[in-house]
């Protein structure tokens, strides 16, 4: 399994959790942390798109399709079966940071 596939999955979930947490109860209490979370989720979505586009351009079609469909499936699972949880902001931030690190590794070494 390549680092770009794992990064695409993590970044997709990080951005998805942010969009599924519109209520104030599901947001961090600090406005500064909420602003950082918003920026991180936007960056996660942008890098996810770049990873998918790069996969279609430079890799085999199956790699890019696996990342795209895997992202959709994982987001569906998180939204449908897991439901909103109070730990979502922390989980989203954690997935975003790890996913961005793996994406950087993928761009540098793969």
C-alpha positions as a printed Julia matrix, in Angstrom:
110×3 Matrix{Float64}:
   0.0    0.0     0.0
   1.5    3.31   -1.02
   1.85   6.37    1.15
  -0.2    8.4    -1.31
  -3.18   6.04   -0.93
  -3.08   6.23    2.87
  -2.59  10.0     2.73
  -5.58  10.39    0.39
  -7.78   8.35    2.72
  -6.71  10.25    5.84
  -7.04  13.66    4.2
 -10.46  12.81    2.84
 -11.74  11.78    6.26
 -10.22  14.87    7.88
 -12.03  17.2     5.48
 -15.26  15.2     5.65
 -15.43  15.31    9.44
 -15.05  19.09    9.35
 -17.94  19.46    6.93
 -20.14  17.13    9.01
 -19.62  19.13   12.21
 -21.61  22.35   11.68
 -23.24  22.49   15.13
 -21.48  24.41   17.91
 -21.44  21.34   20.14
 -19.24  19.56   17.6
 -16.78  22.45   17.31
 -13.74  23.17   19.49
 -14.43  25.64   22.28
 -11.56  27.95   21.38
 -12.12  30.18   18.33
  -8.4   29.98   17.5
  -8.45  26.18   17.42
 -11.62  26.29   15.31
  -9.88  28.61   12.83
  -6.84  26.31   12.67
  -9.17  23.34   12.16
 -10.96  25.12    9.31
  -7.67  25.96    7.6
  -6.32  22.46    8.09
  -9.46  20.87    6.65
  -9.33  23.17    3.61
  -5.68  22.3     3.08
  -6.5   18.6     3.52
  -9.18  18.81    0.84
  -6.87  20.67   -1.56
  -3.99  18.21   -1.08
  -6.43  15.3    -1.43
  -7.47  16.68   -4.83
  -3.85  17.08   -5.87
  -3.08  13.51   -4.79
  -5.99  12.15   -6.8
  -5.08  14.23   -9.87
  -1.43  13.2    -9.55
  -2.51   9.59   -9.3
  -4.45   9.8   -12.54
  -1.61  11.61  -14.29
   1.52   9.77  -13.12
   0.39   6.42  -11.74
  -1.63   3.49  -12.93
  -5.36   4.15  -13.27
  -6.16   1.52  -10.63
  -4.11   3.36   -7.98
  -6.0    6.6    -8.48
  -9.38   4.86   -8.64
  -8.59   2.95   -5.43
  -7.77   6.21   -3.65
 -10.9    7.94   -4.98
 -13.35   5.12   -4.3
 -11.69   4.28   -1.0
 -12.12   7.88    0.09
 -15.8    7.83   -0.79
 -16.32   4.5     0.98
 -14.49   5.58    4.12
 -16.42   8.86    4.28
 -19.68   6.97    3.87
 -18.71   4.6     6.67
 -17.74   7.42    9.02
 -20.92   9.36    8.3
 -23.37   6.47    8.17
 -22.22   4.08   10.87
 -20.12   6.11   13.26
 -22.24   9.26   13.5
 -21.19  12.51   15.18
 -18.94  12.12   18.19
 -17.46  14.69   20.59
 -13.95  13.53   19.66
 -14.38  14.34   15.97
 -12.47  17.65   15.97
  -9.4   16.06   17.54
  -9.65  13.05   15.24
 -10.0   15.3    12.19
  -6.99  17.39   13.18
  -4.95  14.25   13.85
  -5.9   12.69   10.5
  -5.15  15.98    8.73
  -1.68  16.36   10.21
  -0.73  12.71    9.62
  -2.22  12.79    6.11
  -0.32  15.96    5.18
   2.9   14.4     6.46
   2.33  11.27    4.42
   1.42  13.35    1.36
   4.68  15.27    1.72
   6.55  11.97    1.98
   4.7   10.71   -1.1
   5.59  13.79   -3.14
   9.23  13.62   -2.1
   9.97   9.9    -2.31
   7.36   8.14   -4.47
